[in-house]
């Protein structure tokens, strides 16, 4: 019994000592905080010490009314622009002074090219087979290559002409006449060595005959500006030949004249003939 009372008394004594230590520690911490933080007293200034916010301060800071205020010369535009130094803020731009821009420009020689110009390949005579005339002066080879005869204006087969107040398909008739002249014969043309793509404008011959000259003399094409074929086309106009005359189907015109080298036994390969019912 005595042993149990001793244990209980020891526990209560420990609790009491713990509480006493905590209270003493809290009082020490509060004392340190009070010593580190000084007291701050907010003072309210008197109204007489506050300056007038409307303009002139009271007291000795008043401005003398009779004293003249200096005027900025830049406000009335009296500053001489020539006396004001100018600083070029962007020298790489075209913003030079007037005494420089008023002078005439001086032309200098152009600089040399950094690389040699690409040499245009010289055309060489080549034999082109299986021509197909798409219109008077325009020939097709191998599906996608086109050749326009030099010196002639490009025209289409759906062109129409008026003669004596009547319209007739002169483009279709001109194409038929050109096909009858070619008769699927091979052409000797000046073309690039490595061939070409698209449309090439050049000169050709068929059995030593220039097809462009033949079209111009017979009035089946028009000459381009400055072309040596202009005189031949003008003569065809005066004679009312080809597209410059009447519809040849109305007068029963025969097909275009054949080449002298063709024998009577050689049939024409082109079946697109000039027929009265075109």
C-alpha positions in Angstrom: 0.0 0.0 0.0 2.8 2.4 0.9 4.5 1.5 -2.4 1.5 2.5 -4.5 1.2 5.8 -2.7 4.8 6.6 -3.4 4.3 5.9 -7.1 1.3 8.2 -7.4 3.0 11.0 -5.5 6.0 10.8 -7.8 3.8 11.0 -10.9 2.0 14.1 -9.6 5.3 15.7 -8.7 6.5 15.2 -12.3 3.5 16.7 -13.8 3.7 19.7 -11.5 7.4 20.3 -12.4 6.6 20.1 -16.2 3.8 22.7 -15.9 6.1 25.0 -13.9 8.9 24.7 -16.5 6.4 25.5 -19.4 5.2 28.6 -17.6 8.6 29.9 -16.9 9.7 29.3 -20.5 6.7 31.2 -21.8 7.4 34.2 -19.6 11.0 34.3 -20.8 10.0 34.3 -24.5 7.4 37.1 -24.0 10.1 39.2 -22.2 12.5 38.8 -25.1 9.9 39.8 -27.7 8.9 42.9 -25.7 12.6 43.9 -25.5 13.2 43.4 -29.3 10.1 45.4 -30.4 10.3 49.1 -29.5 7.2 51.1 -28.9 5.9 53.0 -32.0 3.9 56.2 -31.5 2.0 57.7 -34.5 2.2 61.4 -34.5 -0.5 63.5 -36.2 0.9 66.7 -37.9 -0.8 70.0 -37.4 -2.8 71.4 -40.3 -0.6 74.5 -40.4 2.4 72.4 -41.3 0.6 70.9 -44.4 1.4 72.9 -47.7 -1.4 74.2 -49.9 -2.0 71.6 -52.6 -3.7 74.1 -54.9 -0.5 75.9 -56.0 1.9 78.1 -54.1 3.2 76.9 -50.8 2.8 79.0 -47.6 5.7 80.6 -45.8 9.0 81.5 -47.4 8.5 79.3 -50.5 6.2 81.8 -52.2 7.2 82.8 -55.8 7.8 86.4 -56.5 4.9 87.6 -58.7 7.0 90.3 -60.3 9.8 87.9 -61.4 9.6 87.0 -65.2 9.3 83.4 -66.1 11.8 82.3 -68.8 10.1 81.2 -72.1 11.2 78.1 -74.0 12.2 79.2 -77.5 11.1 75.9 -78.9 7.5 76.6 -78.0 7.1 79.7 -80.3 9.1 78.1 -83.2 12.0 80.6 -83.1 14.8 77.9 -83.1 17.0 77.9 -86.1 17.0 74.3 -87.5 20.5 74.7 -89.0 21.9 75.6 -85.6 20.5 72.5 -84.0 22.8 69.5 -84.2 21.3 66.4 -86.0 22.2 62.9 -85.0 21.7 60.1 -87.6 20.0 57.4 -85.6 19.7 54.9 -88.6 22.7 55.3 -90.9 21.8 52.2 -92.8 18.5 53.7 -94.0 18.0 56.3 -96.7 17.7 59.3 -94.4 20.4 61.7 -95.4 20.5 65.4 -94.8 19.1 67.8 -97.4 22.5 69.0 -98.6 23.3 65.4 -99.5 20.0 64.4 -101.1 19.8 67.6 -103.1 22.9 66.6 -105.2 22.4 64.6 -108.4 22.9 60.9 -108.1 26.1 59.5 -109.4 25.8 56.2 -111.3 28.5 53.7 -110.8 29.4 50.6 -112.8 27.5 47.4 -111.9 29.5 44.8 -110.0 30.6 41.8 -111.9 28.5 38.6 -111.6 29.6 36.2 -108.9 29.1 33.3 -111.3 29.3 32.8 -115.0 25.9 33.0 -116.8 24.4 29.8 -117.9 25.1 29.3 -121.5 22.0 28.7 -123.6 22.4 25.5 -125.6 22.8 26.0 -129.3 19.9 24.5 -131.3 20.9 21.7 -133.8 19.0 20.5 -136.8 17.0 17.4 -135.8 14.5 15.2 -137.7 11.1 15.1 -136.1 8.8 12.4 -137.2 5.0 11.8 -136.9 3.9 15.4 -136.7 0.2 16.2 -135.9 -1.0 19.7 -136.8 -3.2 21.0 -134.0 -3.7 24.3 -135.8 -2.1 26.3 -138.6 1.5 26.7 -137.4 1.2 24.5 -134.2 2.5 21.0 -134.4 2.5 18.2 -131.8 5.1 15.5 -131.4 5.1 12.5 -129.1 2.1 13.4 -127.1 3.3 16.3 -124.9 5.9 18.2 -127.0 4.5 21.2 -129.0 6.3 23.2 -131.7 5.2 26.6 -132.9 6.5 27.8 -136.2 8.6 31.0 -135.7 7.3 34.2 -137.3 3.6 33.2 -137.1 0.9 34.2 -134.6 -0.4 31.2 -132.6 -4.0 30.5 -133.4 -6.6 27.9 -132.5 -8.6 25.5 -134.7 -11.9 26.9 -133.4 -11.3 30.4 -134.9 -14.1 31.8 -137.0 -13.9 34.4 -139.8 -16.6 36.7 -141.4 -16.8 37.0 -145.2 -19.7 38.9 -146.8 -21.6 38.9 -143.6 -21.3 35.1 -143.1 -19.2 33.3 -140.5 -17.2 30.3 -141.4 -14.7 28.1 -139.4 -11.5 29.5 -140.9 -9.4 28.0 -138.1 -10.6 24.5 -138.8 -10.1 24.9 -142.6 -6.6 26.4 -142.0 -5.7 23.3 -139.9 -7.0 21.0 -142.6 -5.0 22.8 -145.3 -1.8 22.6 -143.1 -2.4 18.9 -142.5 -2.7 18.3 -146.2 0.6 20.1 -146.7 2.4 18.1 -144.1 0.9 14.7 -144.9 2.6 13.2 -141.8 6.0 13.8 -143.4 9.1 14.3 -141.1 10.3 17.8 -140.4 13.8 19.1 -140.1 13.8 21.6 -137.2 16.3 23.5 -135.1 15.8 22.2 -131.6 17.9 22.0 -128.4 20.4 19.1 -128.2 18.7 17.5 -125.2 15.2 18.0 -126.5 12.5 20.2 -124.9 9.4 20.2 -122.9 6.2 22.2 -123.4 6.1 24.5 -126.4 9.1 25.4 -128.5 9.1 28.2 -131.1 11.6 27.5 -133.9 12.0 27.1 -137.7 11.5 24.0 -139.7 11.6 22.7 -143.3 9.6 20.0 -145.0 11.4 18.7 -148.1 13.4 22.0 -148.3 10.2 24.0 -148.0 9.6 26.3 -145.0 6.0 25.5 -143.7 5.8 29.0 -142.1 6.4 30.6 -145.5 3.8 28.3 -147.1 1.2 29.2 -144.6 1.9 33.0 -144.9 1.8 33.0 -148.7 -1.5 31.0 -148.9 -3.1 33.2 -146.2 -3.6 30.5 -143.6 -1.8 32.3 -140.8 -0.9 35.8 -139.6 2.6 37.1 -139.1 3.9 38.2 -135.7 5.1 41.7 -135.1 8.5 42.3 -136.8 8.4 39.0 -138.6 10.0 38.7 -142.1 6.7 37.1 -143.2 4.7 40.3 -142.8 5.1 41.1 -146.5 3.9 37.7 -147.6 0.9 37.8 -145.3 0.0 41.3 -146.6 0.2 40.0 -150.2 -2.2 37.2 -149.2 -4.6 39.7 -147.7 -4.6 41.8 -150.9 -5.4 38.6 -152.9 -8.0 37.5 -150.4 -6.4 34.1 -149.9 -7.0 31.7 -147.0 -8.5 33.1 -143.9 -8.6 36.6 -145.5 -11.0 35.5 -148.2 -14.3 33.7 -148.7 -15.2 30.3 -147.3 -13.5 27.9 -149.8 -16.2 25.3 -149.1 -18.8 27.5 -150.6 -17.1 27.6 -154.0 -16.1 23.9 -154.0 -12.4 24.6 -153.3 -10.1 21.6 -153.7 -7.7 20.5 -151.0 -4.4 22.3 -150.5 -1.8 21.6 -153.3 0.4 18.6 -152.8 4.2 18.7 -152.8 5.9 18.1 -156.1 7.9 15.2 -154.6 4.8 13.2 -154.0 4.1 10.6 -156.6 0.5 9.9 -157.8 0.6 6.4 -156.2 1.4 7.9 -152.7 -1.8 8.4 -150.8 -1.9 11.2 -148.2 -1.7 9.9 -144.6 -4.0 12.6 -143.2 -7.6 12.0 -143.8 -8.7 15.4 -142.5 -9.4 16.9 -146.0 -11.1 20.1 -147.1 -14.6 18.9 -147.8 -17.6 21.1 -148.8 -19.6 19.8 -145.8 -17.1 20.9 -143.1 
